[in-house]
Amino acid sequence: MTIKATAPNNGYYNHSDAEYTEAFQRIADEMEAERLAEGEALAKLAETDKPKKIPFGIIFRGQEDYTFQEVSQFIEATDNIDEHRRAGYIEFLNQFLDGKIKPSTLVDATSLLTFYHDLDNRADIDYREGHWDDCPDVFAGGKFFDGRAKKLRAHLIKHNLISEGAK
């Protein structure tokens, strides 16, 4: 995707249109690379007739209110997932919210990979990007999701679902 952006003329931004466009292009390229990497991982999983199941793999205790609210939002935001995967992911999330998912629970690998990406995205928004620094509850929840996403990423790498360099 090619982007052409115009730098805001608000007196605070001192960069040219070209620099502004370059920054937006870099962000768009990173987002596209992440989307492609996730698509490749999901395609590899879909090649098998039988869905791959792996242990959930991490302990997920703490920040109960934040976790319930955000994971409920993951369910609400499943419109961009194809119908077949959506049903399995929603089932996984409902079991998670009901406390039925433990580290040893075997779960569908595609659902776990999607969950990882949702966790990581929420950690970006609520913690890493600093949008919620002035709201301690959201910031703490985002920091908690950041830690869980890192643990889950290591677990997914161990099971060859994502590569070391992929986000």
C-alpha positions as CSV (number, residue, x, y, z in Angstrom):
1,M,0.0,0.0,0.0
2,T,1.4,3.4,-0.9
3,I,0.5,6.4,1.2
4,K,0.8,10.1,0.5
5,A,0.3,12.3,3.6
6,T,0.3,16.0,4.2
7,A,2.0,17.2,7.3
8,P,-0.4,19.1,9.6
9,N,0.1,22.9,9.5
10,N,-0.6,23.6,13.1
11,G,2.7,25.2,14.2
12,Y,3.8,22.2,16.2
13,Y,4.9,19.8,13.5
14,N,8.2,20.8,11.9
15,H,8.6,18.1,9.3
16,S,8.0,18.1,5.5
17,D,5.2,16.3,3.7
18,A,7.8,13.8,2.5
19,E,8.9,13.0,6.1
20,Y,5.3,12.8,7.3
21,T,4.5,10.5,4.4
22,E,7.5,8.3,5.1
23,A,6.5,7.9,8.7
24,F,3.0,6.9,7.8
25,Q,4.3,4.5,5.1
26,R,6.6,2.9,7.7
27,I,3.6,2.3,10.0
28,A,1.5,0.9,7.1
29,D,4.3,-1.4,6.0
30,E,4.7,-2.7,9.6
31,M,1.0,-3.4,9.9
32,E,0.9,-5.1,6.5
33,A,3.9,-7.3,7.5
34,E,2.2,-8.3,10.7
35,R,-1.0,-9.1,8.9
36,L,0.8,-11.3,6.3
37,A,2.8,-13.1,9.1
38,E,-0.5,-13.9,10.9
39,G,-2.1,-15.0,7.6
40,E,0.8,-17.3,6.8
41,A,0.7,-18.9,10.3
42,L,-3.1,-19.4,10.1
43,A,-2.7,-20.8,6.5
44,K,-0.1,-23.3,7.7
45,L,-2.5,-24.4,10.5
46,A,-5.4,-24.7,8.0
47,E,-3.4,-27.1,5.8
48,T,-4.2,-30.0,8.2
49,D,-7.5,-31.7,8.2
50,K,-7.6,-31.9,11.9
51,P,-7.4,-28.7,13.9
52,K,-4.1,-28.6,15.8
53,K,-4.5,-28.4,19.6
54,I,-1.9,-27.3,22.0
55,P,-1.9,-26.5,25.7
56,F,-3.0,-23.0,26.6
57,G,0.4,-22.8,28.2
58,I,0.3,-19.8,30.5
59,I,-1.2,-18.8,33.9
60,F,-3.7,-15.9,33.4
61,R,-4.5,-14.6,36.9
62,G,-4.8,-10.9,37.9
63,Q,-6.6,-7.8,36.7
64,E,-9.9,-9.7,36.7
65,D,-12.2,-6.7,35.9
66,Y,-9.9,-5.4,33.1
67,T,-9.5,-8.9,31.7
68,F,-13.2,-9.6,31.7
69,Q,-14.0,-6.3,30.1
70,E,-11.4,-6.5,27.4
71,V,-11.8,-10.2,26.5
72,S,-15.6,-9.5,26.2
73,Q,-14.6,-6.8,23.7
74,F,-12.5,-9.4,21.8
75,I,-15.8,-11.3,21.3
76,E,-17.6,-8.1,20.1
77,A,-14.8,-7.4,17.6
78,T,-14.8,-10.8,15.8
79,D,-16.5,-9.4,12.7
80,N,-13.2,-9.4,10.7
81,I,-12.6,-13.1,11.3
82,D,-14.0,-15.7,8.8
83,E,-17.1,-17.5,9.9
84,H,-15.5,-20.9,10.6
85,R,-12.7,-19.5,12.8
86,R,-15.0,-17.0,14.4
87,A,-17.2,-19.6,16.0
88,G,-14.2,-21.5,17.4
89,Y,-12.6,-18.3,18.7
90,I,-15.8,-17.1,20.4
91,E,-16.2,-20.5,22.0
92,F,-12.6,-20.4,23.3
93,L,-13.1,-16.8,24.7
94,N,-16.3,-17.8,26.4
95,Q,-14.6,-20.8,28.0
96,F,-11.7,-18.5,29.0
97,L,-14.2,-16.0,30.6
98,D,-15.9,-18.9,32.4
99,G,-12.6,-20.0,34.0
100,K,-12.5,-23.3,32.1
101,I,-9.1,-22.6,30.4
102,K,-6.0,-23.6,32.5
103,P,-2.4,-23.8,31.3
104,S,-2.8,-27.5,30.6
105,T,-6.1,-27.2,28.7
106,L,-5.8,-28.2,25.0
107,V,-7.0,-25.4,22.8
108,D,-7.3,-24.8,19.1
109,A,-4.0,-23.4,17.9
110,T,-5.7,-20.8,15.5
111,S,-7.8,-19.5,18.4
112,L,-4.7,-19.2,20.6
113,L,-2.8,-17.4,17.9
114,T,-5.7,-15.0,17.4
115,F,-6.0,-14.5,21.2
116,Y,-2.3,-13.7,21.3
117,H,-2.7,-11.0,18.6
118,D,-5.7,-9.5,20.4
119,L,-3.8,-9.4,23.7
120,D,-0.7,-7.9,22.1
121,N,-2.9,-5.2,20.3
122,R,-4.6,-4.3,23.6
123,A,-1.3,-4.1,25.3
124,D,-0.1,-1.7,22.6
125,I,-3.1,0.6,23.0
126,D,-3.5,0.6,26.7
127,Y,0.2,0.4,27.8
128,R,3.0,0.6,25.3
129,E,1.7,3.6,23.3
130,G,1.1,5.7,26.4
131,H,-2.5,6.6,25.5
132,W,-3.7,5.7,29.0
133,D,-0.8,6.9,31.2
134,D,-3.2,9.1,33.1
135,C,-5.7,6.3,33.8
136,P,-4.0,3.9,36.3
137,D,-6.5,1.1,36.0
138,V,-6.3,0.9,32.2
139,F,-2.6,1.4,32.2
140,A,-2.1,-1.4,34.8
141,G,-4.4,-3.7,32.7
142,G,-2.5,-3.0,29.6
143,K,0.8,-3.7,31.4
144,F,-0.7,-7.0,32.6
145,F,-1.7,-7.9,29.1
146,D,1.7,-7.0,27.9
147,G,3.3,-9.5,30.2
148,R,0.7,-12.2,29.3
149,A,1.3,-11.5,25.6
150,K,5.0,-11.9,26.0
151,K,4.6,-15.3,27.8
152,L,2.1,-16.5,25.2
153,R,4.4,-15.4,22.4
154,A,7.2,-17.5,23.8
155,H,4.8,-20.4,24.1
156,L,3.7,-20.0,20.5
157,I,7.3,-19.9,19.3
158,K,8.0,-23.1,21.3
159,H,5.2,-24.8,19.4
160,N,6.3,-23.4,16.0
161,L,3.2,-21.3,15.5
162,I,5.1,-18.1,15.0
163,S,8.8,-17.4,14.3
164,E,11.2,-15.6,16.5
165,G,11.2,-12.5,14.3
166,A,7.4,-12.3,13.9
167,K,5.4,-10.1,16.2
